[in-house]
Each structure stands twice: as C-alpha cells, then as structure tokens.
C-alpha cells in the first residue's frame, strides 16, 4: 500500500522513482540530459520531503547539511536548461555519473534524517 499522498514518505517514493529513471542509461534513444533531469528531480523531491517534515515537526536545530548534499544544488540546471532543446553543451558520461552520485548522496542523507 503506497504512503498517504503528500507525506514525506510519498515524496521519497517519487524521488526513488526519479532516481531509478536516472539510472536507465544505455538506450541510444535516451539523452543523458533527460537522465540528469531525473537526477535533479529526485534531489528536489528529497528536499521537499524534508521541507514537509520541517513544516510538521520543525527542523531540528542540530541537523547539519553535509557539504556534498549542499553541492547538489548544481543539479537545478538540469531542471530547465537541458529539459528542452536549446543551445547548451551536451552532457557527457562523467557529468551524468556526477549527477547520479549527487542525487544518491541526497537520497541517503534524507533517508537518514527522516
């Protein structure tokens, strides 16, 4: 049974789905930019899971955000810039792997907090 809609657990369920999609490389018809978008979406949904928890229970004052989690803000570029055709540099394999690593770190940290 899925979690109640809109709960932190539900946001994490959707974040896991995006992260799963971000791992689907290898199909020649799938752009790495699209996979990076899913990595960004996973991270955004993880942060929203914490935000919901924050609004409900108030963020603990002793909760510190690791630097590697804060660095995931760089994924925001994939939410808009690479989602649609345009003038941007094509995403390479290394950049794609970095996006996945950032999204995975955020997922692990949020799961440890919630």
Buried (B, 14 or more C-beta within 10 A) or exposed (E): EEEEEEBBBBBBBBBBBBBEBBEEEEEEEEBBBBBBBBBBBBBBBBBBBBEBBBEEEEEEEEEEEEEEBEEBEEBEBBBEBBBEEEEEEEBEEEBBEBBBEBBBBBBEBBEEBB
